[in-house]
């Protein structure tokens, strides 16, 4: 399953909620304000690092660039463009958006 998080960890607990339901082999993509969770030093960094031991984590590069954060990404998070986002959606049997 592809889990899609578009809310900042400073605004909502969408990321925390999604991390409770991810299973090994799942993928998580951070988009829109959700990309704040992909940066070093954020409030959710440790939980995200722990999850990365079991799941693939991606962040939408154009959203990071739009927020001036492309150079502060947690090591191990793969950056994707819009085409890569579409590829992730197509590769997974199901998608869950966390609002």
Secondary structure, 3 states (H helix, E strand, C coil): CEEEECCCCCCCCHHHHHHHHCCCCCEEEECHHHHHHHECCCCCHHHHHHHCCCCEEEEEHHHHHHCCCHHHECCCCEEECHHHHHHHHHHCCCEEEEC
